């Protein structure tokens, strides 16, 4: 699983390479929750742990849960980027390079 820096975002889909749905059903929210501290300006803002980082957000695309990972995370926190990409690789999840359209953002 190699990504190129040409895309602004990487979608980690809740499907394995064989097309099976990834479990548990709240995996995207859990992963994004772990990543909530990694955000522009750091986690030092009051209440920062109560919201998702704009660099790692859970979403649903085409009826499939996913995590949208912004490439800025790779530049600012390469170890955090590697953690999430390793999670995808270790769980055999589909990774798609794309860009979420502005009107589709949560």
N, C-alpha and C positions, 0 to 999 in steps of 0.2 A: 504494500500500500504506500505509494509515493504520491505526494501532493506537489503541485507546482505553485509558485508564488503569483501566478497570473490571476487567480480567483481571490476575491475579497473574503469569502467565507467557505467553510467546509461543513457539510451536513453529515453528521454521523447518524445513520438511519437505524431504526430499531428492527432491522432484518439481518439475519446472518447471510453469508455469501450464498447459501443454499436456499434463501428466501423464507426461512422460518422466522416467526415473530420472536423477538428477544424478550426474556423474562428476567426479573419481575416487571410487572406492568408499569411501575413508577420509576424505572431505571433512569429515564431522562431527567426527571425532577431531582433524583438523588445525586446524579453526577453534576448537574448544574448547581445544586446546593453546595456540594463540596468545593466547587470553583467560585462561589460567591465572593470570596475575599479578594480575588484577582480582578481588579477594576481600575479604571483611570483614576489617578489620585490615591490609590491604595485603599485599604480597608479601614483606615483610621477615622472615617466619617461616622458619626453616630448613626446607628441603625443600618450600617452597610451590610451586616450579616442577615438582614431581614428581606433582602431582595436579591435577585439574580444579577450576576455581572453582565454588563452589556456585551462582553466578549464570549460568553458561554450561556446560551439560553435554551430551555426546552421549548419545543414547538411540535406541531403536527403538520406533516406535508403529505398530501395525497392519502390521508387516513392512517398514516404511519407515524408513530412517535419518533422524534429525532432530537438531537442536540445540534444547535447551530453555533459553530465555533468561528469567531472572527479572527482573521489572520494577524490583527494587531497584537493579540495575546502572544503569538510566536515571537514577535519583536521585543516585547516588553518583559515577558516572563517565559523564556524558552523551556524551563523545566516544567512549568504548568502545562504548556502546550504538549510537551512530550508525554506527560502523564495521561492526558485525555486521548492522544493518538495511540498510546500503548493500550489503553482501555479498549479502544475500538479494535485494535489488532488482536489483542489477547482473547476477545470475545467474538472474533470473526464477523464483525459488523461491517455492513456496506458503508463506504465513505464516498461522498459525492462532492466535487468542487462546484460551487454555484454562488449565486448572489440572490438574497431575498429582496424582492421588490419593496420599495418604501411603503406602499399602501398595504402590504401584507404583514408588516411588523406588528407584534403584539403591543 
